[in-house]
Amino acid sequence: MESKTQKNKPLSVALRALIEIGFIVFLFYSNLLMGEYDKTGNGQHKSLAWALGDIFTEGNFIIAIVAAIIGYLVFEFLRKKFN
């Protein structure tokens, strides 16, 4: 008989992966937004709506997802290696 914990394991692994990838994407976009308000960024002279529109582009989204997946895979590798 399969226990309830073993039955939910694939779901919990997938949920953890989504949470970790989402957090990496959040950090990526927050870093971009902070860059808009740096001394050289245009965010100081324009509105927050402009800054959000400037960072939420298709190219940035693709970079964020690819970087997040690579980051997740590296952390999983290290977690398994040193666990």
N, C-alpha and C positions, 0 to 999 in steps of 0.2 A: 504494500500500500504506500502510495506516494504522499509525503507529508505536504501540508499547506505551504510551508516555507519553500520547498523545492519547486512547487507548482508556480509560485509567484516570482521565482528568481529571474527568469527572462524579462519579465515586466519591470522588476526593480532595477535590473542592469540597464535596460533601455531608458527608464525614467532618470536614472543617475546620469547617463550619457547626455540626455537632452538638457538636464539642468546644468551640467558642467559646460557644455557647448554654449548654451544660452548665456551663462555667466561670462565666458570669454568674449562673446559677441558684445555683451553689455560693456565690458571693459574697453573693447576696441572703440566703440562709438563714444563712450565718455571721454576717452583720450582725444579723439578727433574734435569733440565739442570743446574741450579745454584748449586745444590748439587754436580754435577760432577766436578765443578771447586772450590769446597770448599777445605780447607787444607787437608782433608782426601780423597778427590775424586781422581780418576785416570785421570780425564780430564786435569789436569795440565801437565801430562807427555805424554798424547796421543793427538790425533787430535780432532777437532770439529766433524768430520765425525764419529769417534769412539764413542764419547759421545752421538751423536744423535742416532747411532745404538744401543747403550746400553740402552737408555731410551725408544725408540719406540719399545716396545715388546707387544705381545698379552696380557700378564698378566697386564701390565701397562695400556693398552687401556681399558680392562674390568674394572679395578679399577677406571679409570678416568670417564668412562661413568656412572657406578653405583653411584659413589660419586657425579657426576654432577646432576644426576636425583634426588638423595636424597636432595642435596643442593637446587635445584630448587623448589622441593615440600615444603621444610621447609620455604623458602623465600615467596612462594605463600601463605602458611598458615599464616605467620606473616603479610604479606601485607593485606590479607583479614581481619585478626583479628584486626589490628590497623588502618584500613582505614575507 
